[in-house]
């Protein structure tokens, strides 16, 4: 029996990927029954990455958030590798909007997640970069790792730190961001505004990034600041590239390969994907677009559902069989309330299967 694959990305500030999938599946099941539906949580490296990677073990711990407040976090272990979602520690969603401050926000908590994983025996990491509240170029993470390594080797905080020890750490970076560390397309100019940065802050952050990169290049003998993805997660991508042994892979592709998406497509008659806001930027490598491309290659139609949909002709021309706005004809006043959004998504999915053109 052919199945309907439900693989929606998170609707930011509203639903996780898993919650969105549950809502859509509920609406579909009312028409075709739950046995015909296969749910697959997805992520491009940001929020939901840990869950989407389906680790063998999830380890809960306490780390510091971007403002150095204690927070609950988790990391995963899969085939001996640590699965790290940076948003678990320093996620933008963990910080109250009025307290956002990229000049002070630190990636220290990511280092703590890595130290916990090291204590579990992990030496290889898969790191989902996305959704961070920081713009510190990974300095906080490096500070935490330095303290851990110095303590382990009975050295004082003021002793020289041999950064070559960090090269022992093998890291796969999962990101669909290809921005460099600094400059007009760098971390500060492109991403810091959504983290609370003013125009003056952006210039300060960009100068900081440039200065750090130049100093690090002199010390390390290499300069990774212009590498695609160096600007991911507020420059955290750069810190991994400059000081550790890293590879970079599309976060969406990494997740889809890990969960066996292509294999599932072999038994699928329809794919439903989506995100909070869909427009022409969806076609710039976002996960719904990558899902559609993979499905289209096997002749499986893909429906796109979104809380807000623009540029619909372009989305249809790109290959989506249908684009649906779950809030069409509805009040937008409470559209971001989780229960409201989940009900509207469920209703949208049910309407879809009741349309003769899709059945």
N, C-alpha and C positions, 0 to 999 in steps of 0.2 A: 504494500500500500504506500503510495506516495505521500510525503509529509509536507506540512507548511512550516518552514523555518522562521522563527521569530527572533531577530537579532537586532534590537534597538540599542543605540548608544544612550548614555545618560541624558536626561533633560536637565540641564544645569539649573541649580537652585530649586529643583523640584523633585525629580525622580532619579534614582540610580538606574543603571542598565537592567538590573534584575527586577526592580519594581516596574519599570516600563514594560518589560517582557511579560511579567505576570498579568499586568492590566490588559495588554493586547491579547494574550492567550485566553483570558477569561471571556473576552468578547467573541473570539473565534470559536471557542469550545461550545458556546451557546448554539452555534450553527452546525458544526461538523463533529463535535466531540473531542475530548482532550487527547485521545490516542493518536490523532492525526497531526498533533502539534509538537514541534521540537524547539525548545527555548535554548538560546545560546547567549550568555552574557558577553559583551564585547567592550573594548576600550582601545584608545589610540596611545595609551601610555599615561594618561591622566587619571582622574578619579575612576575607580572601578577596576583598575589594572590588576590588582592583587587577586580579586575574586575571579576576573575573567581568565586569568592564567591557570586556574584550577590546581593550586598547589596540593601536594600530598599531605602536607601538614601546615596548619596556621598557628603561629606563635604570637601570643598576646604579651604586650609589654607596656611600660611607661617610658615616654620620652618627652622632650621639650618641644613645644610648638614654635612657630616663627617668632613669637614674642617672649620666648624662654619661660613659658608657663607649662606646668606638667599636663600631659594629655595622654589618653589611652590610644594605643596604636597597635598595629599588627604587621607581621611580615610572614612570608611563606617559605617553605622548603619544597623543592620539586627536583627529583633526581639528584639530590645533593647540592643543588644550587639554591641560593637565597633569592627570593622574589621580593623586591623592594618597590613599593609605591611611595614616591616622595610625598604625595599629598596626604598619606597616612600620618605623617609627622608635621609637615609645614604647609598643609593645604590652605588655600585661600578661604575655603569654606569654614575653617576653624577660627577665623579672626572676625570679630565684629567689624562692620563696615566703618564705623567711626574711629576704630583703633588701627586701621591699616596704616603702616608706616614702612615703606620699603627702604628707607635710610637706616632703620634700626633692625628690621626683620633679619633673622639669621637661619641658616641651614643646619645649625648644630644638631637638631633632632634627627636629620638624615644620617649623620655620623653615628648617633646613638643606635639607630636601627641596624647599621652595619656592624657595630661592635657586638650587639646582641647576637647577630647572625654568626659572627666570627666565634663567639663563645659556644655556639652550637656546632662548630666544626666546619662551617661553610668557608670556602675560599674563592668561589665564583659567585657572581651576582648578576641578576637580570634586573635592571632598574628602569621603572616607568617614570619618565620625566614629564611632568605636566601638572597644572593646577596649583602651583606653588605661590606662596605669598611673599617670596623673597626675591631680592636682586643683589645678593652679596657675592656672586661669582663662586659660590661654594666655599668661601673662606670659613664659615661656621662649621661646615662638615669637616674640613681639613683640620681645624683646631681640635675638634673632638677626637678625630683619629690620631692626631699627634699625641694628645694626652693619654689615650689608651695605649699606644705603642710605647710611650715613655714609661708609663707605669709598669707595663709588662716587663720591661727590661731594667727596672729599678733605677731609672734616671729621673732627675729633677726637671721641673717644668722649664727651667732656664738653660738646661743642657741643649747643645746643638742637636737638631733632629735630622736624621738621614732620610730624606724624602724618597730615596731609591727603594726603601722598604715597601712603599706603597705600590711599587710596580709588581709586587707579588700578587696583588689583587686583580683578578680578571673580571672585567665588567662588560656586559652587553647592555648598551643603552637603547631603550625603546622610546622613540620619539618621532613625530612627523613634523617637527619644527626644524627648518634648515637655516635659521638665522645665525650669523656670526656673533661673537661676544659683544663687540661695541661698534659704534658708527651709526649711520642713519637707519640701518636695518638690524641693529643690535638689540640686545636684551632690554636695555633701558628705554630706548625710543619706541620699540614696538609693544613691549609687554608691561612695562612699569606703570603706565597710566591706569590700567585696570586694577593695579595693586595699591592705588592711592597716591601716586606720585604727581606732583605739580610740575610745571615746565622747568622751574628752577631745580627741583629734585632730579628730574631726568638728566639734566646737564651734569649735575654732581655725580650721579650714578654712572654715567657714561665715562666721565674722567677717571673715576675710581677704577672702573673695569680696564681702561686703557693702561693706567699706571700699574695695576696688579699684573696685567699680562706682560708688560715690558720687564718688570722685575723678575717675574717667574721665568721668562724666556732666558734671561741672563743666567739664572741659577740652574735651570733644567737643560739648557742647550737646545731646546725646541720651542716652537711657538704654535700652539694649536688654536689661537684665538679666532682665526678666520675659517676654521673648519665648519662645515655645515652641521648645525646642531649645537655649536658651542654656546649659543645664546639661550638654549632651552632651560626652562625652570630658573630664570633669573641668573643665567651664567653657570648654573650647577653642571651643565653638560661640559663646559670648558674645564672645570676642576677635575672631573673624571678623566677627560682626554689628556690633560697636561701632566697629571701625576700618576695615573694608573694605566694598566694595560687594557685598552678598550676597543670595542667594536660598536658600530652604530647600525641599527636596523629599524625600519618603519615599525612603529608601535602597533599599528593596525595589522600589518602583515604578520608580525610576530605572534599576536594574539590569535588571529584566524588560523595560522598554521598550528599553533599549540593546541587549539580545541578541535582540530580536525574538520574545519569548515568545508573544505573542498570535498572531503569524503562524504559529509552529510548532504552536500548538494546532489550527489549521485542519486539520492532517493527523494529528492524534493520536487514538488510541482509549483511551488510559489515561495518567495522570500519576502518577508516584511521587515523593513529596517526603518530607522528614523533618528531624529535628534530634536533638541529643543527649538532651534531656529535653522531652517533650511533656506539657502539662497545660492547664488552663483559661487560663493566661497565653499560650499559643500563639494563642488567639483574640483577643488584644489587639494585633493588627497585626503579629505575627511573619510572617516570609516564607513559611512553609508555609501559613499561613492565607490570605495574599494570593494565593498560587499556586492554592490550592483555589478561591477565589472566582472567579478569572479562568477557570479550567477549568470550573467549574460553570455559569458564564454561557453557555458553549458546549455544555453537555451532556456534558462529558468527565469521567468519574469520577476521583477522586483518592485514592490510598492514602497513608497517613501511616505512616512507619517511624521508630522512636525507640529509643534505648538504654534509656530509662526512660519509661513511659507511665502517666499517671494521668488521672483525670477523663474516662475513655473515653466514657461516655454523653454528656457535654457536647460532646466532640469529634465524635462521630457525629451528634449533633443539629445541629451547626453546618454539616454538609455533607460531611464526609469519608466516603467509601464504606467504608473499613475502617481500623482502627488496629492496627498490629503492633509488639510489643515484641521487638526482635531478641535480647534476652537471656532471654526467657521459658524457664523450665525449665533455665537454665544457671547456672553458678557466677558470682557477681559479683566474685570475688576478683581476676581478671585482665581484667575487662570493658573497662578503659580502655587496655589494651595495643593498639596500632594493628593489629598483625597479627591478633589475636583478634577485635577489633571488625569489621575488614574481612571476615573469614571469616564471622562471624555475620550480617553484613548481606547478604553474598552468598547464604548459605544461606536467609535469610528471603525474599529476592527470588525465589529458585528455588521455594520452597514456595508462594509466592503464585500463581505461574503454573500450578502443578500442582493448584490448587484449582479444582474445576469451577465454583464460583460466580463466579469472576473471568474464566475463559477465555472 
